[in-house]
Amino acid sequence: MITMRITADVPSDRRLTLNLPEEVPPGPAEVVLMVDPQTSDRERARTEALDRFLALTRASSFRSGGPYPLRAELHERN
C-alpha cells in the first residue's frame, strides 16, 4: 500500500486533478479522500502563527550560560 498526503485548494468547480508518482502502478486502485471541515482560514492562520513562534524560540539564544545555581548558592549568607 502506498500512502500519500496531499494538500490542495479546492476550486469553485470542486474538481481536483492529481498527478501520481511513478511508483503508483496503473490499474484498479482504492482512493480515499478525507476533507477536514475544521480547516478554516482562522485555523490556518493559527497554525502559521504557531509555526513562526516555534521557529523564533528555536532560534533564540536567550539561555543560561552555565548550570543553574543550587538553592544554597542563591541564598548564601556572608
N, C-alpha and C positions, 0 to 999 in steps of 0.2 A: 504494500500500500504506500502510495506517495501522498504526503500531506503538505499542503501549501497554505500560507496565509497571505492573502492579497487584500489590500485596502483600495477602495475605489470611490470616486464621486459618482453618484447615480445621476445621470442627466434627466431632464424633464420628460423625455420619452421612455425612461426607465429601461433602456437597453444597454447591456454591457457586452463588450467583445473582448475575449481573453485569448492571448497567445500563450500556449502552454510550452514548457521547456521540452527539449528533445527526449528526456528520459521518460516522458509520458507516452506509453505505447498507443498506437491507433487501435480503434476497435471499441466495443461496448465498454462503458465506464459508468460508475455511480458517482454523481457530483452532488455535494452537499453545500448549500448556500445558507449562511447564517446572517441575518440582518439584526443588528443591535439597535432597537429603537431608542435606547437610552443615550446614544451618542448624539449630542446636540452641539451647537456652537458654543454654548456655555461650558459644557463638559470638555470639549476640545480645548478651549481657552484655559480651563483649569489645569488640564494635563500639560499643556505647553508651559504654563507658569511654573508648575511643579518641576518640570524638566530644567527650566532656566535656573530655578532656585538650587536644585541639586548640583548643577554644573558649577554655580558660583561657590557653593560650600566645598565642593571637591577641590576647587582651585584656590581656596583660602589658605593663607599662610599664618593665620592667627591661631597660634597654639603655644603651649608651654615650651620653653627652650630646654627643659630638663625634667627630671622626675618631680612629681608633686611632693611638697614638703610633708613631713609627718605632723600629726597633731601636736606633738610635744615641741616641734620646731616652730610651729606657728605661735605658740604661747610660751616661748622661752621667757623666763624671768631673770633679769640680770641683777 
